Amino acid sequence: MSAAPLKESIHAISLERLRTRLKEAGHPGYRAEQVLEWVYQKRVAGFDQMTNLPAALRATLAQEFAFHALDPVRVLGAEDTTRKYLFRLADGALIESVLIPASPALYGEASDRRTLCVSTQVGCAYGCKFCASGLDGWSRNLGAGEIVGQILRVEALSGERISNLVFMGMGEPLANFANLTAALEILNSPWGVGIGARRITISTSGLAPQIRMLADNPMQVRLAISLHGATNEVRQQIMPVNRKYPLETLLEACAYHAERKKQRITFEYILIENVNDREEDAVALVKVASKIKAKVNCIPYNSVEGLEWNRPDEARQDDFMAVLERGGVSATIRREKGHDIAAACGQLRRQTLPSNAVADLGFAEAQGMGSAKDAGS
C-alpha cells in the first residue's frame, strides 16, 4: 500500500487560494484572513491554537493542510555574528539558511538590519565550479512552504526579525520559478510575512529566459547576477550555464530587466586567484557593468574542501578594485564574512551528509565565531 500524500503546507497557500478553498468547503471566505493572521502575525504552530475559529473550520484546516516545520539540525556562529543553520525537511533532505547581521561599518552600531540568505533547492544542477552546492548534484526543488518556512524558523530560533532576504543560498532560484514566485507573494504581502519587495534580492547564475519572466512580474524585487567572469572565455571556465546562455544573451536579458523595472542590477563577482582576478578581467568587468549601469559586489572566494580554487591576497584584491574605481563603476568588496564557519553555499550540508549521523547531531551551537557571506558564494 502506498503512503498517503503529504498535505499541503499552510505556509504555501496565498490568501486568495485559501479563501477559495474555504468557500468550496462551505466556510465563509472572510475566515481566510483570520487563519493567516494566526499563521503569520501570531505564529501559531497548529490549527488547534486558532481559538477564535469554529471547531468545524479548524477540523477542515487540519484535514486539508499541515504545519511542515523545518527541523533544526545544526547551527554555526554566535548571536553577535552570522549564523548558519542546517535544516532537515520532511523527507530527510538537508538545506541551509544563513542569518547575516548588519555591518556596523555600513549601517551603524544601532542598526536592526537582519538579512537571511535563503535556499530554493536541495543541491544544485548548475555545477558552478567554485560552489559546494552542486558537488553532490541536484535532488529536488523546494516547495513554496519550505522556502517561506526558512524565514519563520530562523526568526523563531534566533528571536530576531528578518528585515531583508537574499535568495542566494543552495540552488538556482530561477530554476524553481513557480515555487519561488509563490513564496515571494507570501513573503511580501501584508497578510503574510510582510517584507518589502525592495528588501528582497533574487540571485541567478544567468537563466536569461527567467530573468525576462521576472522582469515581467509586477513585484519590485531586486536582481543580482552571479557573473564571476566578464568574458565568455573566463565565465565558461567556471560557470557551465554560460554555454547555454552566453554573456551576450545574459546581458540582453539584464538590459531588458533593468529597463522594465527601472532598477540597477548587481553583478556578484567572486574573486578567484589566477582565474578572474587579473587586470584584464577587471577591465572587461568595467565594460560589461558600464553597458547596463550595473553595480558590482566583489567577494573574495570562500575556500571549499575538495575544490582547487584559492582567494587572492588583499593586495591583489585592492588592485582589482582600483581598476573598477578608475573605470567609474560603483563597486564594493566584502571580506571575511564567514570564511571560518563554512559559509559558502552547501558546505555545512556536505560536512554533515557523509557522517550519516544527522539524526544524532542535535541543535548545539558550535564554538566557531565569525560571520557569513554577504552574497552568493
C-alpha positions in Angstrom: 0.0 0.0 0.0 1.4 3.4 -1.0 1.9 6.1 1.6 -0.7 8.8 1.9 0.4 12.0 0.1 1.6 14.9 2.3 -1.0 17.5 3.0 -0.3 21.0 1.5 1.7 23.2 3.7 -0.3 26.1 5.2 2.8 28.2 4.5 2.4 27.6 0.8 -1.0 29.0 0.2 -2.0 32.5 -0.7 -4.9 34.5 0.8 -6.8 34.2 -2.5 -6.4 30.5 -2.8 -7.2 29.9 0.8 -10.4 32.0 0.5 -11.4 29.9 -2.5 -10.7 26.6 -0.7 -12.7 27.6 2.4 -15.7 28.7 0.3 -15.6 25.3 -1.5 -15.6 23.6 1.8 -18.7 25.6 3.0 -17.0 28.2 5.2 -17.2 32.0 4.9 -14.4 33.4 2.7 -13.5 36.1 5.3 -12.2 33.3 7.6 -9.1 33.1 5.3 -7.8 36.4 6.7 -8.3 35.2 10.3 -6.4 31.9 9.5 -3.4 33.7 8.0 -3.3 36.2 10.8 -2.8 33.3 13.2 -0.2 31.8 10.9 1.9 34.9 10.2 1.2 37.5 12.9 0.7 35.3 15.9 2.9 32.5 14.5 1.0 29.6 15.9 2.2 26.0 15.3 -1.1 24.2 15.0 -4.8 24.8 14.0 -6.0 23.9 17.5 -4.4 27.2 18.7 -6.7 29.3 16.5 -9.1 29.8 19.3 -11.4 32.3 17.6 -12.3 29.9 14.7 -15.2 27.5 14.8 -14.3 23.9 15.6 -15.7 22.7 12.2 -13.3 25.1 10.4 -10.3 24.0 12.4 -11.2 20.4 11.6 -11.4 21.3 7.9 -8.0 23.0 8.1 -6.4 20.1 9.8 -7.7 17.7 7.2 -6.5 19.8 4.3 -3.3 21.4 5.5 -0.3 20.9 7.7 2.4 22.8 9.5 5.6 21.4 8.0 8.1 22.9 10.4 11.8 22.7 9.4 13.8 20.5 11.8 16.9 22.3 13.0 19.9 20.0 12.9 22.9 22.3 13.5 24.0 25.9 13.7 27.4 27.6 13.4 28.1 31.1 14.6 27.0 33.2 17.5 24.4 35.8 18.4 26.6 38.8 17.5 27.9 37.2 14.2 26.5 35.5 11.2 24.7 32.2 12.0 24.4 29.3 9.5 21.5 26.9 10.1 21.2 23.4 8.8 17.6 22.2 8.5 16.1 18.8 7.8 13.0 18.7 5.7 10.1 16.3 6.0 11.7 13.8 3.5 15.1 13.9 5.3 16.7 16.3 2.8 19.1 18.9 4.2 19.2 22.6 3.3 20.9 25.7 4.7 19.9 29.2 5.7 22.3 32.0 6.7 21.4 34.8 9.1 23.6 37.9 8.5 23.6 40.8 11.0 24.1 44.4 9.9 27.7 45.5 9.4 28.3 48.4 11.9 30.7 50.0 9.3 27.9 50.2 6.8 24.7 50.6 8.8 25.9 51.9 12.2 26.1 50.1 15.6 22.3 50.5 16.3 21.1 49.0 13.0 18.5 46.3 13.4 19.0 45.1 9.8 19.0 41.3 9.6 19.4 39.6 6.3 18.6 35.9 5.7 20.2 34.0 2.8 17.6 31.5 1.7 17.8 28.2 -0.2 15.4 27.3 -3.1 16.6 23.8 -4.0 18.1 20.7 -2.4 21.5 20.7 -4.1 22.0 22.4 -7.5 22.1 21.2 -11.1 24.2 24.1 -12.5 27.6 23.0 -11.4 29.4 26.3 -10.9 33.0 25.2 -10.4 33.7 27.2 -7.2 30.5 26.3 -5.4 29.8 23.5 -2.9 26.1 23.3 -3.5 26.4 21.4 -6.7 29.1 19.0 -5.8 26.5 16.3 -4.8 24.1 17.2 -7.6 20.5 18.3 -7.6 17.8 16.4 -5.7 14.6 18.5 -6.0 13.0 21.9 -5.8 11.8 23.3 -2.6 8.1 23.9 -2.3 6.8 27.4 -1.5 6.1 26.4 2.1 9.7 25.1 2.6 11.0 28.4 1.2 8.7 30.5 3.5 9.4 28.1 6.4 13.1 29.1 6.5 12.2 32.7 7.4 9.7 31.6 10.0 12.0 29.0 11.6 15.1 31.3 11.7 13.0 34.0 13.3 11.7 31.6 15.9 15.1 30.2 16.7 17.0 33.4 16.7 14.3 35.6 18.3 15.2 38.2 15.7 13.0 39.8 13.0 14.3 39.3 9.4 14.3 42.6 7.5 16.0 41.6 4.3 16.0 38.4 2.1 18.6 37.3 -0.4 17.8 34.2 -2.5 21.5 33.3 -2.8 21.6 30.0 -0.8 21.6 26.5 -2.1 20.2 26.1 -5.6 19.3 28.2 -8.6 16.2 30.3 -7.6 15.0 30.9 -11.2 15.1 27.2 -12.0 12.3 26.9 -9.4 10.4 29.8 -10.7 6.8 28.8 -9.9 7.5 28.0 -6.2 9.8 31.0 -5.9 7.2 33.4 -7.1 4.5 31.8 -4.9 6.8 32.1 -1.9 7.6 35.8 -2.8 3.9 36.7 -2.8 3.5 35.2 0.8 6.8 36.8 2.0 5.9 40.2 0.6 2.2 40.5 1.2 0.8 42.3 4.3 -1.3 39.3 5.1 1.9 37.2 5.0 5.3 37.9 6.3 5.3 41.5 5.2 8.8 42.0 3.9 9.1 44.9 1.4 9.9 43.9 -2.2 12.8 46.2 -2.4 14.3 44.4 0.6 14.3 41.1 -1.3 17.0 40.2 -3.8 17.0 37.2 -6.2 20.3 36.0 -7.4 20.7 33.9 -10.5 23.6 32.2 -12.3 22.2 33.6 -15.6 19.0 31.9 -16.7 18.2 34.5 -19.4 14.5 33.5 -20.2 13.6 33.5 -16.5 15.3 36.9 -16.0 12.9 38.2 -18.6 10.0 36.5 -16.8 11.0 38.1 -13.6 11.1 41.5 -15.3 7.5 41.0 -16.3 6.4 40.1 -12.8 4.9 43.1 -11.1 6.7 42.6 -7.8 9.6 45.0 -7.4 12.2 42.6 -6.1 15.9 43.3 -6.8 18.0 41.2 -9.1 21.6 40.1 -8.7 23.6 38.2 -11.3 26.3 35.7 -10.3 28.6 36.9 -13.0 32.1 35.9 -11.9 33.5 36.3 -15.3 33.3 39.3 -17.7 34.2 37.4 -20.9 32.8 34.2 -22.3 36.2 32.5 -22.1 36.6 33.1 -18.3 32.9 32.7 -17.4 32.6 29.4 -19.3 35.6 28.1 -17.4 33.8 28.4 -14.0 30.1 28.8 -15.0 28.7 25.9 -17.2 25.4 27.8 -17.6 27.4 30.2 -19.9 27.3 27.5 -22.6 23.5 27.7 -22.9 23.2 31.5 -22.1 26.5 33.2 -23.2 27.4 36.6 -21.9 25.7 38.4 -24.8 22.4 36.7 -24.2 22.6 37.2 -20.5 23.4 41.0 -20.9 20.4 41.4 -23.3 18.1 39.9 -20.6 19.7 42.1 -17.9 19.1 45.2 -20.0 15.5 44.2 -20.5 15.1 43.7 -16.8 16.7 47.0 -15.9 14.5 48.8 -18.4 11.3 47.2 -17.3 12.0 47.5 -13.5 13.8 50.9 -13.6 16.3 49.3 -11.2 20.0 48.8 -11.1 21.2 45.2 -11.3 24.0 44.0 -9.1 26.8 41.8 -10.5 28.1 39.4 -7.9 31.8 38.7 -8.7 33.7 36.1 -6.6 37.4 36.9 -6.9 39.3 33.6 -7.6 43.1 33.7 -7.6 44.6 33.4 -11.2 41.2 32.7 -12.7 39.2 36.0 -12.8 41.3 38.5 -10.7 43.7 39.8 -13.3 43.8 43.4 -14.5 42.3 42.4 -17.9 39.5 40.8 -16.1 38.8 44.0 -14.2 38.9 46.0 -17.4 36.4 43.6 -19.0 34.1 43.9 -16.0 34.2 47.7 -16.3 33.0 47.3 -19.8 30.0 45.0 -19.1 29.0 46.7 -15.9 29.0 50.1 -17.6 26.9 48.7 -20.5 23.9 48.2 -18.3 24.9 50.6 -15.4 25.2 47.7 -13.0 26.7 47.8 -9.5 29.4 45.3 -8.7 29.8 43.4 -5.5 33.2 41.7 -5.2 33.5 38.7 -2.8 36.9 37.1 -2.1 36.5 33.4 -2.6 35.4 31.2 0.4 37.6 28.1 0.2 35.7 24.8 -0.2 37.2 21.4 0.7 37.7 19.3 -2.4 37.9 22.3 -4.8 41.1 23.7 -6.2 40.4 27.4 -6.1 42.0 29.9 -3.8 41.3 33.5 -2.8 43.7 36.2 -4.0 45.6 38.1 -1.3 44.3 41.5 -0.3 46.9 43.4 -2.3 45.6 41.7 -5.5 42.0 42.4 -4.4 42.8 46.1 -3.9 44.4 46.3 -7.4 41.3 44.8 -8.9 39.1 47.2 -7.1 41.2 50.1 -8.2 40.6 49.3 -11.9 36.9 49.3 -11.3 37.1 52.6 -9.5 39.1 54.2 -12.3 36.5 52.9 -14.7 33.7 54.7 -12.9 31.9 51.5 -11.8 30.0 51.5 -8.5 31.7 48.7 -6.7 32.1 47.2 -3.2 34.2 44.4 -1.7 33.1 42.3 1.2 35.8 40.5 3.2 35.8 37.8 5.9 32.2 37.1 6.1 32.1 33.5 7.3 35.4 32.1 5.9 35.8 30.3 9.3 32.3 28.9 9.6 31.9 27.2 6.2 29.7 30.0 4.8 29.9 29.1 1.2 26.7 27.6 -0.1 26.4 23.9 0.6 29.5 23.5 2.8 27.7 22.8 6.1 25.4 20.3 4.3 28.4 18.5 2.7 30.2 18.3 6.1 27.2 16.7 7.7 26.0 14.3 5.0 29.0 12.0 4.9 28.8 11.3 8.6 25.4 9.5 8.1 24.6 10.6 11.7 22.4 13.6 11.0 19.7 12.5 13.4 22.2 12.4 16.3 23.7 15.8 15.8 21.0 17.7 17.8 20.8 21.5 17.8 24.0 22.6 19.5 25.8 25.8 18.8 29.4 25.3 17.6 32.2 27.3 19.3 33.4 28.8 16.0 32.9 32.6 15.7 32.8 34.6 12.5 30.3 35.9 10.1 28.9 34.6 6.8 28.7 35.6 3.2 27.1 38.8 2.1 26.2 37.3 -1.2 26.2 34.1 -3.1 29.4 32.2 -3.0 
